[in-house]
Amino acid sequence: MSSKTTLAAVTCAALILSGCSSWTEPQLDVDQRLVGDVTWENSGPNTKLQFKAPLAVAYPTVNFIEPGSGEAVAPGDVVVFEVSVFDGQDGSLVSSSYEKGHPEKLYLARAAAEPLFLEALLSCLIGSQFVYVTPARLDEAEIPANLTAPPTKAQPGSVMAVEVVGVEHVLEQVDGEEVAAVPGLPLIDFETDISEPSVTLPEGKPITELTVQPIIKGNGPEVRGDGTMIGRYVGWLWEDGGMFDSIWSDPDPSVFDLAETIQGWSEGLAGVKVGSRVLLIVPPALAYGGVGSGPVPPGATLIFAVDVLGAY
């Protein structure tokens, strides 16, 4: 792809503070002009941005290069994008999703990212390309109440070339084949008068092995133990059947980096297919051990009902 001229340059004021007349600082105009001069050369693994280095901005700034023509990105979707990151100081390539061998993905309901970047993604169609530039340090605590000064001095940071290549839809509810309950395991009742399901414990001591029992078996992609899972859950203590945590009634599913969850989740949910509902029993050694955590006492065996609505 040959060098392209800018179709539109959108700054923080336009995307996330539109209508806020107090953000009319000259620095915003300077940032927009500088980022608007960035041109995009080639596509794919040879993506290259041309800009005069150092490229210093005070605010995160977006420059849309290509509008795209495919499906729109919407809240609640997983957006799939290729990204090449360049050093704003000298223009060198810092990292690239092409070098990793797979695109990046981001769930747009519970994403942890800078607001302007999320707004830019939500403005996209598949095929969209945009340049996203940030200063080296952005501390929103420094933004003054009257919004009359930039949050930080203009400084070189990251210059990102982002191309949206796909959209994956997250399920609203589990979807699959029901599986008969197994005798001797906790029985979960999802037909209750409250928002969360309830659990009935079997007689006897807690199960000492990690146990994963499908309740509904989905047919979607498999969860990776070191990947990201989107879903909801309820957790109970085996010792007394008390609920210690729940996000079951939240309006949007949550996103979980399984590499950062308890070991019982990363091991137990690995291989489970999207669309599934599972009963997960986690012994103390794969949960919080003899230390406990918050409402979970030391040595507790945990029972979870988990809905798997998306994965990447």
VENRA-V540117 format. One record per run of one state. SS is the DSSP state (hx for helix, st for strand, lp for the rest). FROM is the first residue (numbers start at 1). LEN is the number of residues. Records with the same first field share a line. If there is no record, write none. Layout:
# VENRA-V540117
SS = FROM-LEN, FROM-LEN
This chain:
# VENRA-V540117
lp = 1-7, 16-10, 37-2, 42-2, 47-1, 51-5, 58-3, 67-5, 73-4, 88-5, 101-3, 108-7, 123-2, 126-3, 136-4, 143-12, 170-6, 179-8, 190-8, 201-10, 219-3, 223-5, 238-5, 247-7, 261-2, 269-4, 274-3, 283-1, 287-6, 294-2, 297-5, 312-1
st = 8-4, 39-3, 48-3, 56-2, 61-6, 72-1, 77-11, 93-4, 104-4, 125-1, 129-7, 155-15, 176-3, 187-3, 198-3, 211-8, 222-1, 228-10, 243-4, 254-4, 273-1, 277-6, 293-1, 296-1, 302-10
hx = 12-4, 26-11, 44-3, 97-4, 115-8, 140-3, 258-3, 263-6, 284-3
